[in-house]
Amino acid sequence: MDFLPYGRQTIEEDDIAAVAEALRGDYLTTGPKVEAFEMAFAQAVGAAHAVACSNGTASLHLAMLALGVGPGDTCIVPSITFLATANCAAYVGARVVFADVDPDSGLMTPATLAAALARADGPVRAVLPVHLRGDVCDLPALARLAAEAGAVLVEDAPHALGTTMDFGAGRERVGDCAHAAMASFSFHPVKTIATGEGGMITTNDAALAARLRTLRSHGMTRPPGAEPWVYEMAEPGFNYRLADINSALGLSQLSKLDRFTARRRALAALYAQRLGPLSDRVAIAARPAWSDPALHLFCVLIDFDALGVSRAQVMQRLAEAGVGSQVHYIPVDSQPYWRAHNGELDLPGASAWYARCLSLPLFPGMAESDVDRVVSALEAALRP
């Protein structure tokens, strides 16, 4: 019986052919596939501009650089996220204030952002909400609070490609930047589409897009009218470019976005049905009313102490049954680096989420029978 990981890329023959075509072409990097991928991605999410880069962490770093965030500035980040969301602020010397999250959804809320703004004790430069699992934060409310504080909203959206939402003004897409200055994406293999490694930043601001492109390539610009070999560097940038090989794979994968997201939604619906009999022991992570996610992660919440079994035991039993699982995430504020800088924080929502969360397998290549297999294995694993 095959092992079911919590996430897995779906690579098909046409994806392989697209990469092979790029390998046979004149450009392996800084060629036409990159721009083609950017244009297709911007159209897919409804943004004016998309800027490709080497990975999702690089996209967040570039966003901070493009905004001019630096020493003396403060950024607000939810505690439940991957390390990169806070690290991108640390890279530029900014102070990080951690926001608590809703204990049942893991998302930053207007209330937890307001509390973090109050604790910031000074001007805040950027707020980085995370669309955990693929569900969307209350962007209009967060945007209002950020604007009132003089801060810029940057969506950390690697989990949410293909997610749509309706805040009362019609259907919107994650990445359209209707409420934020920029949105950041990742194409790591377990994400909705894969490029091996890769990232993208979307924005509706042409000046921001131009600055992002300059910063991703060493800070180099070509003066108008200069000889073709002449370049200038007004400030240091980074080698955060995405290669044509990766972009070719991204283009091929992007053409399947509707199919991938439809499959993820169907599997999530099947999980909800099959987990019904376990509702006294297993809760599905709360979904905001405005969010129609193409879930990257299928997270459940379990009171392990009440069941008399540890999470480590459950994960080991699942693994023995051929089912992978994962924890998303350890509260970032509890990491040694951030404890040394910020001290011990009391974020009860993050603590409650972390104590109960477990991610089950979810990826387009799963069969319906795989969901049954996971649920059966989980029921057995929860027995004391």
Helices and strands as residue ranges (DSSP letters): H 13-24, H 32-45, E 49-53, H 56-67, E 74-78, H 83-91, E 95-99, H 110-120, E 126-127, G 132-134, H 139-148, E 152-156, E 164-166, E 171-173, E 182-186, E 199-203, H 206-215, E 220-221, E 232-233, H 244-254, H 257-274, G 276-278, E 282-284, E 291-292, E 298-302, H 304-307, H 311-320, G 332-334, H 336-342, H 348-356, E 357-360, H 368-381
